[in-house]
Amino acid sequence: MSESSRFLPGRRAALAALCAAGLQLALPGSARAEDAPVAAAPTAWNSLNAEEQKVLGKYSGKWDSLPAEQQQRLLRGTRRWMSMSPEQRERAKARYERWQQLTPEQKDLARQRWHRYRELAPEQQARVREGYRNFKKLTPEQRRKLRERWQNATPEERQRWLERRRQHRERAAAPRP
């Protein structure tokens, strides 16, 4: 493995960004732009179907008093949940449980990284996802060493490495004669 392919600092950021992305999917009340809009929030608990009522059971006594916006978010999350396969639900539950274990500072950092990821151009997001896939292929020991190496690098070493990576990407993207 070459020096530059073993030492990818973007992989840690990619991991955090993708974890945050996964966590957003796991949060039942989180809204996403690609969610289908709910025409209008139900005005009564009785207007929900039986499966929706089951998923939203903890809100049964207070549903009618919730703000319409919150009802819509909860209903979108419920419908997204109901459309998941059992495997997807298990993964979402695991992500949600990991999210719940984070400190408020860790949650804030994950949100910041998620927002930074969402602001990237699509090709940059693709590079982050590819870096994450490559990172996941490493053994736990290789990941630990990579993190350690990045954390122990001086700012100058990090900058030199980033410059080499940029040059490598440019060469790889350049048309070949």
N, C-alpha and C positions, 0 to 999 in steps of 0.2 A: 504494500500500500504506500503510495507516495506521500510525501510530507504534507502537501496541500490538501489531499483528499482525506487525511486522518484528522486534520485540525480545522474543523468547520464551526466557527463561533455562531453562525447563523442557525445552526441546528438547535441550540438551546432556546433561542428566541422563537424558532419555528415550533418547537415542542410546546412552549408556553402559549403561543398564539393558537395552535390547533387544539390544545387542551381547553383554552378559553372558548373556542368555537364549539367544541363538544359540550362544554358546560352550558353554553347558551341554549343548546338543543335540549338539555336535560332539565332546565328550569321550567316548571309548568306554567309560570306566568310570564315568561319572556316572549316578547313579540319580535318577529322578524319581518323584513320587508317582503319576502317571498310568500309569507303566509296568505292564504286566501282571506279576503276581508269577510267579516261577519256582517251581514246586512244590518241588523239592529240587535242590540242587546235584549235578551229576554226580559220582560217586565215582571215575570213571576217564575218562581221555582217550578211550578206546574208546567210551564211551557218547554222545559227541557225533557228530552226523551229519557227512558229508564237507564240506558248505559251512561249518558252524560251525568245524570243524577248520582249514579254509583261512583263515578270517578270524582265528582265534585262533592261527595258526601259530607266532608267536613264543613262545607259552606251552607248546608241545607237550612239551618236556622237563621242565617243572616244574609242569604243570597239576595233577597228582595231589597235589602237596605244598602247593598254595595253600589258604588258609583257605576254608571253604565260603562265607562272606559275599563274599569277593573273586570266587570262581568265579561266584556268582549275579549280581554286578554286571557282570562281564565278559560273561556269557551274555545278560543283558538288553540290554546295549549291542550285542552281536553280532546279536541278533534284531532290534533296532531298525534297525541298519545294513542287514540283509538285506531289510527291508521297504521301504527307501527306493528311489525311482526313481533312475536314473543322474544326473539333474539335482540331485536332493536330495543325493546322495552327493558330487557335485562341490562344492556349496555348503558342505556339512559339512566337507569336506577343506580348503577355503579358510578357513573360520572357525577350524578347528583349527590351521592353519599360522599364521594371524594371532595366535592365542592363544599359540602357542609362541614368537613373536617378542617378546611382552610381557615387561617386567622383572617380577621378583617383586612389586615395589610396585604396578605397574600391574594385575597379576593380582589382588592383594589388594583394590585399589580397585574393580575390576570386580565381584568377589565381594560386597563390601559394598553396592555399588549394586544388585546383583541381589537381595540379601536385603531391602534397603529396598523395592524394587519389589514383591517378593512379599508384603510386609506391608501394601501399600496395599489399600484396598477395591476391589472390581471396577470401580466407576465411575471411580475415580481411575486405575486401571491403563488403562482405556479412554481416558482423557484423555491419559495419557502416550503410548500407542500412536498416538493421533491427532496429537499434537504431533510425534512422530517422523516420521509420514507427511508432515506439512506441512514439516518440516525437510528431508526427503529431496527434496522438490519444489524447494527452493531451489537456485540454481546454486552451485558451489563458492565463488565469490567472495562471494555473499550469505551463505553459511554462515560464511566466514572473518570477514566484517565483523560478523556477529551475535555470534560468539564474542569477537571483539576488544572489541566494545562492552560486552558483559556483564563481561568481565574487567577493563575499565577503569572500570566504574561504581563509585561509592562505595557503601558499605553502605546509606546513606540512599536513594540513587537506586534501588538494587535493591529495597529495601523498598517504596518508592512504586510502583514498577512492579508488584510482586507484588500490592499492594493494588488497583491499577487492574484487573489481570487477574481478581482474585477478584470484584470488583464487576461486571465485564463478564460473567463466567460466571453470576453470580446473576441479572443482568438477562435474560440469554439463557434461563435455565431458568425464569424466572417466567412463570406463565400470562398469556396476552394476553387483554384484554377483547374 
